[in-house]
Amino acid sequence: MKKYINIWKIGGALLGALGGYLYWHEVGCLTGHCPIQSHWQTMTIWGSTMGFLVADLLHLFVQTISNRNGNAERAIL
């Protein structure tokens, strides 16, 4: 069961990193006065962290809903 939790977290971190990079590329900060948005490295790390946290929260939510409905076997996504 632990390896599935890690897949959720790693997948969320990778999607978040991609989202952070795309946000920097499309929106970003043109003046350079924004400490996070002005560099692609910081936006990628920020997005990866947010993706990791959201994926962990989403996995916990799905697991709780599955266990509440009596589908304990399905909780391992």
CORJOFEN-V543506 format. One record per backbone hydrogen bond with DSSP energy under -1.0 kcal/mol. NH is the residue of the N-H (numbers start at 1). CO is the residue of the C=O. If there is no record, write none. Layout:
# CORJOFEN-V543506
NH CO
NH CO
This chain:
# CORJOFEN-V543506
5 1
6 2
7 3
8 4
9 5
10 6
11 7
12 8
13 9
14 10
15 11
16 12
17 13
18 14
19 15
20 16
21 17
22 18
23 19
24 20
25 21
26 22
27 23
28 23
38 34
43 39
44 40
45 41
46 42
47 43
48 44
49 45
50 46
51 47
52 48
53 49
54 50
55 51
56 52
57 53
58 54
59 55
60 56
61 57
62 58
63 59
64 60
65 61
66 62
67 63
68 64
69 65
70 67
71 66
77 75
